[in-house]
């Protein structure tokens, strides 16, 4: 599929635009992940419509600008510049995973007039990074680029409120923290795996409550729901598309 690079203010981001029709669905990947992270979910979508996937700076085919550690709010502003440069008509359905879910949330809360629907897929608990014994102050995202976690808290907190758009929160399967042998639990001290699993589910529930959103729970896999349980993601996108077309 053809890649187009759009200038977002001195550097270019790579994006793929596929399909046709309205509304346009915009996919926002988790930390360090590129546009291909959504392939499995996109493959089982029922609704034909326009889709945009993209790479943030330092990822995939996007430029690696000389950026200092930036906020998630800056990434939301960057996405708005990308969408403006693409000339795709809004409002958009935003689909964000993990840290990308926070970017989607900030975007939707800041520019609700541009947003027809919001889907948050196992969105990150930004406060967990700061509540551990050794606070995690940055999140790696691309080639030598990072997000400033403490500086992003204000934008995330401001955005956690009921939004004037259909919103869905999908949580990962309960128990997956206890089974994932790749997790370095020393990073999350003093929380035990059981405490982390419980907190993660509570975070997804409270996020859905704060946003007055529909809350769903994945049936398979772990954190990467879009590849582990793609049907629940695709079904949720299809529902948001139907709602947008009726409004």
PASEBA-1860 file (N, C-alpha, C; in nm, 3 decimals):
! residues 247
1> XXXXXXXX> 0.084/-0.118/0.000/0.000/0.000/0.000/0.088/0.125/0.000 ~ 0.045/0.229/-0.072/0.127/0.348/-0.089/0.139/0.425/0.042 ~ 0.260/0.474/0.068/0.289/0.555/0.184/0.303/0.700/0.139 ~ 0.239/0.790/0.212/0.253/0.933/0.187/0.315/0.998/0.308 ~ 0.409/1.090/0.285/0.473/1.159/0.396/0.420/1.303/0.401 ~ 0.369/1.339/0.519/0.306/1.470/0.537/0.391/1.556/0.631 ~ 0.412/1.682/0.591/0.486/1.777/0.674/0.398/1.823/0.789 ~ 0.450/1.809/0.912/0.374/1.851/1.029/0.445/1.963/1.104
9> XXXXXXXX> 0.535/2.034/1.032/0.604/2.146/1.093/0.753/2.125/1.101 ~ 0.817/2.108/0.986/0.962/2.091/0.981/1.008/1.948/0.973 ~ 0.920/1.853/0.984/0.951/1.712/0.965/0.827/1.642/0.913 ~ 0.847/1.522/0.856/0.737/1.453/0.790/0.706/1.320/0.857 ~ 0.577/1.290/0.862/0.529/1.163/0.915/0.473/1.078/0.801 ~ 0.503/0.948/0.807/0.454/0.853/0.707/0.316/0.804/0.744 ~ 0.227/0.804/0.646/0.090/0.758/0.669/0.042/0.677/0.551 ~ -0.049/0.586/0.579/-0.117/0.510/0.474/-0.265/0.545/0.481
17> XXXXXXXX> -0.321/0.580/0.369/-0.464/0.609/0.359/-0.526/0.505/0.268 ~ -0.624/0.435/0.318/-0.685/0.326/0.243/-0.837/0.334/0.253 ~ -0.903/0.267/0.161/-1.048/0.263/0.163/-1.108/0.393/0.115 ~ -1.240/0.400/0.125/-1.311/0.522/0.087/-1.441/0.530/0.165 ~ -1.493/0.650/0.173/-1.617/0.672/0.246/-1.592/0.745/0.377 ~ -1.701/0.780/0.441/-1.698/0.856/0.566/-1.767/0.776/0.676 ~ -1.722/0.792/0.800/-1.615/0.877/0.851/-1.477/0.811/0.833 ~ -1.373/0.893/0.841/-1.237/0.841/0.839/-1.201/0.789/0.978
25> XXXXXXXX> -1.146/0.668/0.984/-1.100/0.609/1.109/-0.949/0.629/1.118 ~ -0.904/0.688/1.228/-0.762/0.719/1.249/-0.710/0.629/1.360 ~ -0.602/0.555/1.332/-0.546/0.458/1.425/-0.417/0.514/1.486 ~ -0.408/0.509/1.620/-0.296/0.567/1.694/-0.232/0.456/1.777 ~ -0.112/0.419/1.741/-0.046/0.302/1.801/0.015/0.334/1.937 ~ 0.049/0.228/2.011/0.113/0.241/2.141/0.258/0.282/2.128 ~ 0.324/0.299/2.242/0.462/0.348/2.245/0.554/0.259/2.162 ~ 0.627/0.320/2.071/0.725/0.249/1.989/0.667/0.168/1.875
33> XXXXXXXX> 0.535/0.165/1.862/0.471/0.083/1.759/0.433/0.169/1.639 ~ 0.432/0.106/1.522/0.401/0.176/1.400/0.262/0.144/1.347 ~ 0.239/0.186/1.224/0.106/0.176/1.164/0.063/0.032/1.141 ~ 0.158/-0.061/1.132/0.121/-0.200/1.104/0.063/-0.271/1.225 ~ 0.066/-0.207/1.340/0.014/-0.270/1.462/-0.136/-0.301/1.451 ~ -0.204/-0.238/1.357/-0.350/-0.252/1.346/-0.393/-0.349/1.237 ~ -0.300/-0.415/1.172/-0.334/-0.496/1.054/-0.441/-0.601/1.082 ~ -0.428/-0.672/1.196/-0.523/-0.780/1.224/-0.664/-0.728/1.248
41> XXXXXXXX> -0.676/-0.618/1.320/-0.809/-0.562/1.345/-0.870/-0.505/1.218 ~ -0.791/-0.437/1.138/-0.841/-0.380/1.013/-0.890/-0.491/0.920 ~ -0.821/-0.605/0.922/-0.856/-0.716/0.832/-0.996/-0.771/0.858 ~ -1.050/-0.754/0.980/-1.181/-0.811/1.011/-1.289/-0.703/1.027 ~ -1.259/-0.579/0.987/-1.363/-0.476/0.986/-1.470/-0.512/0.884 ~ -1.595/-0.489/0.918/-1.705/-0.515/0.826/-1.739/-0.391/0.744 ~ -1.721/-0.273/0.802/-1.765/-0.149/0.739/-1.657/-0.092/0.648 ~ -1.686/-0.079/0.517/-1.590/-0.012/0.430/-1.592/0.138/0.456
49> XXXXXXXX> -1.477/0.195/0.481/-1.467/0.338/0.504/-1.320/0.377/0.487 ~ -1.292/0.507/0.494/-1.154/0.554/0.482/-1.080/0.529/0.612 ~ -0.954/0.483/0.601/-0.873/0.453/0.719/-0.737/0.521/0.704 ~ -0.688/0.576/0.815/-0.553/0.634/0.817/-0.474/0.571/0.930 ~ -0.360/0.513/0.895/-0.264/0.465/0.993/-0.135/0.544/0.970 ~ -0.058/0.567/1.078/0.061/0.649/1.061/0.168/0.609/1.161 ~ 0.290/0.655/1.133/0.404/0.635/1.222/0.439/0.768/1.288 ~ 0.455/0.767/1.419/0.503/0.888/1.486/0.652/0.909/1.455
57> XXXXXXXX> 0.708/1.024/1.494/0.849/1.051/1.464/0.941/0.940/1.513 ~ 1.039/0.906/1.430/1.137/0.805/1.467/1.091/0.662/1.454 ~ 0.971/0.642/1.401/0.915/0.508/1.385/0.890/0.483/1.237 ~ 0.920/0.362/1.191/0.891/0.324/1.053/0.952/0.416/0.952 ~ 0.869/0.468/0.862/0.916/0.553/0.753/0.908/0.702/0.785 ~ 0.873/0.738/0.908/0.866/0.879/0.945/1.005/0.935/0.974 ~ 1.015/1.068/0.962/1.141/1.134/0.993/1.172/1.124/1.143 ~ 1.301/1.140/1.175/1.344/1.146/1.315/1.396/1.288/1.340
65> XXXXXXXX> 1.308/1.376/1.384/1.350/1.515/1.406/1.430/1.528/1.535 ~ 1.491/1.642/1.552/1.569/1.670/1.672/1.474/1.725/1.777 ~ 1.399/1.635/1.840/1.301/1.674/1.940/1.352/1.637/2.079 ~ 1.326/1.724/2.176/1.351/1.687/2.314/1.233/1.604/2.361 ~ 1.239/1.554/2.483/1.127/1.479/2.537/1.002/1.566/2.533 ~ 0.894/1.512/2.479/0.774/1.592/2.458/0.656/1.533/2.532 ~ 0.545/1.604/2.532/0.427/1.559/2.603/0.333/1.483/2.510 ~ 0.239/1.412/2.571/0.136/1.345/2.492/0.046/1.448/2.425
73> XXXXXXXX> 0.027/1.562/2.490/-0.050/1.669/2.428/0.015/1.719/2.300 ~ 0.148/1.726/2.299/0.219/1.766/2.177/0.197/1.665/2.066 ~ 0.190/1.537/2.102/0.164/1.433/2.001/0.024/1.446/1.945 ~ -0.073/1.486/2.029/-0.209/1.510/1.980/-0.211/1.627/1.882 ~ -0.138/1.734/1.914/-0.129/1.848/1.824/-0.062/1.809/1.692 ~ 0.039/1.724/1.702/0.108/1.674/1.583/0.012/1.596/1.494 ~ -0.072/1.512/1.556/-0.170/1.435/1.479/-0.268/1.528/1.410 ~ -0.309/1.634/1.476/-0.403/1.728/1.414/-0.339/1.793/1.290
81> XXXXXXXX> -0.211/1.826/1.297/-0.141/1.880/1.181/-0.135/1.778/1.068 ~ -0.113/1.651/1.103/-0.109/1.546/1.003/-0.244/1.534/0.933 ~ -0.352/1.534/1.009/-0.485/1.521/0.950/-0.518/1.642/0.863 ~ -0.476/1.760/0.906/-0.499/1.879/0.824/-0.422/1.869/0.693 ~ -0.297/1.823/0.700/-0.215/1.811/0.580/-0.270/1.705/0.485 ~ -0.336/1.603/0.540/-0.391/1.496/0.456/-0.512/1.542/0.377 ~ -0.576/1.650/0.420/-0.699/1.707/0.362/-0.819/1.612/0.372 ~ -0.807/1.507/0.454/-0.922/1.420/0.476/-1.029/1.496/0.556
89> XXXXXXXX> -1.155/1.480/0.519/-1.259/1.553/0.590/-1.290/1.489/0.726 ~ -1.314/1.571/0.825/-1.358/1.522/0.954/-1.509/1.530/0.962 ~ -1.566/1.498/1.078/-1.496/1.453/1.199/-1.448/1.309/1.187 ~ -1.352/1.275/1.272/-1.284/1.146/1.265/-1.324/1.055/1.380 ~ -1.314/0.924/1.356/-1.319/0.826/1.464/-1.175/0.796/1.502 ~ -1.141/0.816/1.628/-1.005/0.794/1.677/-0.997/0.662/1.751 ~ -0.898/0.580/1.716/-0.877/0.450/1.778/-0.734/0.447/1.831 ~ -0.718/0.441/1.963/-0.585/0.446/2.021/-0.558/0.330/2.114
97> XXXXXXXX> -0.436/0.278/2.106/-0.395/0.165/2.190/-0.289/0.210/2.290 ~ -0.304/0.166/2.416/-0.204/0.188/2.520/-0.173/0.337/2.534 ~ -0.048/0.376/2.521/-0.013/0.517/2.528/-0.081/0.595/2.416 ~ -0.100/0.531/2.300/-0.173/0.595/2.192/-0.317/0.625/2.228 ~ -0.372/0.548/2.322/-0.506/0.578/2.370/-0.512/0.712/2.443 ~ -0.406/0.744/2.516/-0.401/0.873/2.585/-0.390/0.988/2.484 ~ -0.315/0.966/2.376/-0.307/1.067/2.271/-0.445/1.088/2.208 ~ -0.515/0.978/2.181/-0.650/0.987/2.124/-0.744/1.059/2.219
105> XXXXXXXX> -0.735/1.028/2.348/-0.822/1.091/2.447/-0.799/1.241/2.452 ~ -0.673/1.283/2.456/-0.641/1.426/2.461/-0.692/1.496/2.336 ~ -0.673/1.432/2.221/-0.722/1.490/2.096/-0.873/1.510/2.102 ~ -0.945/1.405/2.140/-1.092/1.412/2.141/-1.143/1.518/2.238 ~ -1.078/1.530/2.353/-1.121/1.628/2.452/-1.087/1.770/2.410 ~ -0.977/1.786/2.337/-0.932/1.919/2.295/-1.007/1.968/2.172 ~ -1.034/1.876/2.079/-1.102/1.913/1.955/-1.224/1.822/1.933 ~ -1.324/1.833/2.019/-1.442/1.745/2.004/-1.515/1.768/1.873
113> XXXXXXXX> -1.505/1.888/1.817/-1.572/1.915/1.691/-1.510/1.836/1.576 ~ -1.389/1.787/1.595/-1.321/1.708/1.492/-1.338/1.558/1.514 ~ -1.408/1.519/1.618/-1.410/1.379/1.659/-1.553/1.326/1.661 ~ -1.576/1.219/1.582/-1.709/1.159/1.574/-1.725/1.040/1.667 ~ -1.613/0.985/1.714/-1.617/0.869/1.802/-1.478/0.840/1.854 ~ -1.473/0.768/1.966/-1.346/0.742/2.032/-1.344/0.599/2.083 ~ -1.239/0.525/2.048/-1.219/0.389/2.097/-1.082/0.380/2.163 ~ -1.081/0.346/2.290/-0.957/0.335/2.368/-0.931/0.187/2.397
121> XXXXXXXX> -0.818/0.137/2.350/-0.785/-0.005/2.357/-0.676/-0.026/2.462 ~ -0.714/-0.077/2.578/-0.622/-0.103/2.689/-0.529/0.017/2.713 ~ -0.593/0.131/2.732/-0.520/0.257/2.746/-0.434/0.260/2.871 ~ -0.318/0.321/2.860/-0.220/0.325/2.969/-0.272/0.397/3.092 ~ -0.228/0.352/3.207/-0.252/0.417/3.336/-0.129/0.504/3.364 ~ -0.136/0.631/3.330/-0.019/0.718/3.339/0.028/0.734/3.484 ~ -0.066/0.725/3.578/-0.030/0.741/3.720/0.046/0.620/3.774 ~ 0.025/0.504/3.714/0.098/0.385/3.758/0.248/0.407/3.740
129> XXXXXXXX> 0.287/0.471/3.632/0.429/0.497/3.608/0.492/0.581/3.719 ~ 0.411/0.662/3.784/0.463/0.752/3.886/0.444/0.698/4.027 ~ 0.362/0.596/4.042/0.333/0.541/4.174/0.428/0.430/4.216 ~ 0.512/0.383/4.126/0.606/0.276/4.159/0.721/0.332/4.242 ~ 0.799/0.241/4.302/0.907/0.283/4.392/1.007/0.375/4.324 ~ 1.044/0.341/4.201/1.130/0.428/4.120/1.047/0.480/4.005 ~ 0.992/0.601/4.017/0.901/0.652/3.914/0.959/0.644/3.774 ~ 0.874/0.604/3.681/0.911/0.595/3.539/0.873/0.727/3.475
137> XXXXXXXX> 0.972/0.811/3.448/0.948/0.949/3.409/0.936/0.969/3.259 ~ 0.983/0.873/3.182/0.974/0.885/3.036/0.926/0.754/2.975 ~ 0.869/0.765/2.858/0.829/0.647/2.780/0.898/0.655/2.645 ~ 0.972/0.551/2.609/1.041/0.549/2.481/0.942/0.540/2.366 ~ 0.966/0.618/2.262/0.875/0.618/2.148/0.952/0.654/2.023 ~ 1.005/0.556/1.955/1.079/0.584/1.833/1.227/0.597/1.859 ~ 1.299/0.634/1.756/1.445/0.639/1.756/1.496/0.752/1.847 ~ 1.532/0.717/1.971/1.587/0.811/2.068/1.487/0.919/2.110
145> XXXXXXXX> 1.359/0.898/2.088/1.258/0.997/2.126/1.179/0.943/2.245 ~ 1.136/1.034/2.332/1.064/0.993/2.452/0.947/1.088/2.478 ~ 0.854/1.037/2.560/0.747/1.120/2.613/0.775/1.151/2.759 ~ 0.750/1.273/2.799/0.766/1.318/2.936/0.639/1.283/3.012 ~ 0.647/1.183/3.100/0.527/1.137/3.170/0.474/1.242/3.268 ~ 0.555/1.295/3.362/0.500/1.394/3.456/0.438/1.515/3.387 ~ 0.501/1.561/3.279/0.451/1.679/3.209/0.323/1.650/3.131 ~ 0.291/1.522/3.111/0.171/1.484/3.036/0.050/1.462/3.125
153> XXXXXXXX> 0.072/1.455/3.255/-0.038/1.422/3.347/-0.151/1.524/3.339 ~ -0.118/1.651/3.331/-0.221/1.755/3.332/-0.315/1.741/3.213 ~ -0.260/1.716/3.093/-0.344/1.699/2.974/-0.433/1.576/2.986 ~ -0.378/1.467/3.041/-0.458/1.346/3.057/-0.570/1.369/3.158 ~ -0.538/1.430/3.271/-0.638/1.455/3.375/-0.750/1.546/3.324 ~ -0.713/1.650/3.251/-0.812/1.742/3.196/-0.906/1.671/3.099 ~ -0.856/1.571/3.030/-0.933/1.505/2.926/-1.026/1.396/2.979 ~ -1.007/1.355/3.105/-1.090/1.248/3.162/-1.223/1.303/3.212
161> XXXXXXXX> -1.316/1.320/3.120/-1.448/1.373/3.150/-1.545/1.325/3.042 ~ -1.674/1.329/3.069/-1.768/1.286/2.966/-1.750/1.368/2.839 ~ -1.745/1.300/2.727/-1.724/1.365/2.598/-1.851/1.354/2.515 ~ -1.874/1.455/2.433/-1.996/1.460/2.353/-1.981/1.379/2.226 ~ -1.950/1.251/2.245/-1.932/1.162/2.130/-1.941/1.018/2.180 ~ -1.981/0.923/2.095/-1.979/0.782/2.137/-1.837/0.739/2.171 ~ -1.822/0.676/2.286/-1.689/0.637/2.334/-1.694/0.495/2.389 ~ -1.592/0.416/2.358/-1.580/0.280/2.408/-1.441/0.258/2.465
169> XXXXXXXX> -1.435/0.191/2.580/-1.309/0.152/2.643/-1.302/0.000/2.644 ~ -1.197/-0.056/2.585/-1.176/-0.201/2.587/-1.059/-0.232/2.679 ~ -1.081/-0.317/2.777/-0.976/-0.361/2.868/-0.921/-0.495/2.823 ~ -0.795/-0.519/2.853/-0.736/-0.650/2.824/-0.793/-0.756/2.917 ~ -0.769/-0.879/2.883/-0.824/-0.992/2.957/-0.771/-0.995/3.101 ~ -0.859/-1.004/3.201/-0.813/-1.016/3.340/-0.723/-1.137/3.357 ~ -0.616/-1.121/3.432/-0.524/-1.230/3.460/-0.401/-1.234/3.373 ~ -0.398/-1.154/3.266/-0.284/-1.167/3.175/-0.154/-1.116/3.238
177> XXXXXXXX> -0.163/-1.024/3.334/-0.042/-0.980/3.404/0.024/-1.097/3.477 ~ -0.057/-1.191/3.524/-0.005/-1.304/3.601/0.060/-1.410/3.514 ~ 0.033/-1.406/3.385/0.078/-1.511/3.294/0.190/-1.467/3.200 ~ 0.214/-1.337/3.191/0.309/-1.285/3.093/0.452/-1.293/3.149 ~ 0.529/-1.386/3.096/0.666/-1.407/3.144/0.765/-1.305/3.092 ~ 0.721/-1.218/3.002/0.810/-1.117/2.947/0.815/-0.989/3.032 ~ 0.725/-0.977/3.127/0.720/-0.854/3.208/0.830/-0.855/3.313 ~ 0.902/-0.745/3.323/1.003/-0.727/3.426/0.934/-0.663/3.547
185> XXXXXXXX> 0.896/-0.745/3.642/0.818/-0.695/3.754/0.900/-0.611/3.851 ~ 1.033/-0.616/3.842/1.113/-0.529/3.927/1.088/-0.383/3.891 ~ 1.049/-0.360/3.767/1.019/-0.223/3.723/0.896/-0.168/3.793 ~ 0.806/-0.258/3.834/0.679/-0.215/3.891/0.673/-0.233/4.043 ~ 0.788/-0.257/4.105/0.795/-0.268/4.252/0.739/-0.139/4.315 ~ 0.662/-0.146/4.421/0.636/-0.262/4.508/0.511/-0.341/4.473 ~ 0.448/-0.314/4.358/0.325/-0.384/4.323/0.354/-0.529/4.285 ~ 0.274/-0.620/4.335/0.283/-0.760/4.297/0.209/-0.780/4.164
193> XXXXXXXX> 0.233/-0.892/4.095/0.158/-0.917/3.971/0.007/-0.913/3.993 ~ -0.040/-0.969/4.104/-0.184/-0.968/4.131/-0.234/-0.825/4.150 ~ -0.159/-0.744/4.222/-0.198/-0.605/4.244/-0.198/-0.526/4.114 ~ -0.100/-0.553/4.028/-0.095/-0.485/3.900/-0.215/-0.523/3.813 ~ -0.248/-0.651/3.813/-0.360/-0.697/3.732/-0.490/-0.632/3.780 ~ -0.508/-0.628/3.913/-0.629/-0.569/3.969/-0.635/-0.419/3.940 ~ -0.521/-0.353/3.957/-0.519/-0.209/3.932/-0.548/-0.179/3.786 ~ -0.494/-0.259/3.695/-0.515/-0.234/3.553/-0.663/-0.242/3.517
201> XXXXXXXX> -0.730/-0.345/3.570/-0.872/-0.358/3.542/-0.952/-0.244/3.604 ~ -0.913/-0.204/3.725/-0.981/-0.091/3.791/-0.962/0.038/3.712 ~ -0.842/0.055/3.657/-0.815/0.174/3.577/-0.906/0.178/3.454 ~ -0.921/0.066/3.386/-1.006/0.065/3.267/-1.152/0.093/3.304 ~ -1.196/0.038/3.417/-1.333/0.062/3.461/-1.356/0.208/3.497 ~ -1.262/0.266/3.571/-1.279/0.406/3.612/-1.267/0.501/3.494 ~ -1.182/0.466/3.397/-1.171/0.547/3.277/-1.303/0.549/3.201 ~ -1.363/0.431/3.186/-1.492/0.423/3.118/-1.599/0.503/3.193
209> XXXXXXXX> -1.597/0.496/3.325/-1.694/0.572/3.405/-1.674/0.721/3.389 ~ -1.549/0.767/3.395/-1.521/0.910/3.383/-1.564/0.965/3.247 ~ -1.550/0.882/3.143/-1.583/0.926/3.007/-1.729/0.898/2.970 ~ -1.803/0.835/3.062/-1.939/0.790/3.032/-1.939/0.701/2.908 ~ -1.842/0.610/2.905/-1.818/0.526/2.788/-1.870/0.384/2.809 ~ -1.888/0.313/2.699/-1.915/0.171/2.703/-1.787/0.098/2.743 ~ -1.797/0.002/2.834/-1.681/-0.072/2.883/-1.689/-0.216/2.835 ~ -1.583/-0.264/2.769/-1.576/-0.401/2.721/-1.448/-0.464/2.773
217> XXXXXXXX> -1.446/-0.597/2.778/-1.327/-0.671/2.823/-1.293/-0.776/2.719 ~ -1.167/-0.778/2.677/-1.121/-0.876/2.578/-1.128/-1.017/2.635 ~ -1.141/-1.113/2.546/-1.154/-1.253/2.588/-1.024/-1.331/2.571 ~ -0.932/-1.280/2.488/-0.812/-1.356/2.456/-0.688/-1.268/2.470 ~ -0.574/-1.335/2.490/-0.445/-1.267/2.482/-0.416/-1.173/2.596 ~ -0.334/-1.071/2.566/-0.291/-0.978/2.668/-0.312/-0.834/2.628 ~ -0.206/-0.752/2.645/-0.218/-0.609/2.626/-0.247/-0.568/2.482 ~ -0.192/-0.641/2.385/-0.209/-0.606/2.244/-0.339/-0.663/2.188
225> XXXXXXXX> -0.448/-0.608/2.235/-0.579/-0.662/2.201/-0.604/-0.658/2.051 ~ -0.555/-0.557/1.982/-0.583/-0.542/1.840/-0.528/-0.658/1.758 ~ -0.427/-0.729/1.811/-0.376/-0.848/1.742/-0.416/-0.977/1.813 ~ -0.433/-0.972/1.946/-0.468/-1.093/2.022/-0.617/-1.126/2.015 ~ -0.701/-1.024/2.009/-0.846/-1.042/2.004/-0.903/-0.937/1.908 ~ -0.864/-0.942/1.780/-0.896/-0.833/1.687/-1.044/-0.812/1.663 ~ -1.125/-0.917/1.681/-1.268/-0.904/1.650/-1.336/-0.805/1.744 ~ -1.299/-0.805/1.873/-1.364/-0.712/1.966/-1.330/-0.567/1.930
233> XXXXXXXX> -1.210/-0.545/1.878/-1.171/-0.411/1.835/-1.246/-0.373/1.708 ~ -1.248/-0.463/1.611/-1.317/-0.435/1.485/-1.466/-0.413/1.505 ~ -1.529/-0.496/1.587/-1.672/-0.480/1.614/-1.702/-0.343/1.676 ~ -1.614/-0.300/1.766/-1.634/-0.170/1.831/-1.619/-0.056/1.731 ~ -1.522/-0.069/1.639/-1.506/0.033/1.535/-1.628/0.035/1.444 ~ -1.676/-0.083/1.405/-1.795/-0.090/1.319/-1.915/-0.021/1.384 ~ -1.931/-0.040/1.514/-2.042/0.024/1.586/-2.027/0.176/1.583 ~ -1.906/0.226/1.605/-1.883/0.371/1.602/-1.907/0.428/1.462
241> XXXXXXX> -1.869/0.352/1.360/-1.895/0.396/1.223/-2.045/0.407/1.198 ~ -2.119/0.306/1.240/-2.266/0.308/1.222/-2.327/0.428/1.293 ~ -2.283/0.454/1.416/-2.338/0.567/1.492/-2.306/0.700/1.424 ~ -2.183/0.712/1.373/-2.145/0.837/1.306/-2.227/0.859/1.180 ~ -2.257/0.753/1.109/-2.333/0.767/0.984/-2.480/0.799/1.010 ~ -2.529/0.765/1.128/-2.668/0.795/1.162/-2.687/0.936/1.215 ~ -2.578/0.995/1.263/-2.591/1.126/1.328/-2.600/1.241/1.226
END
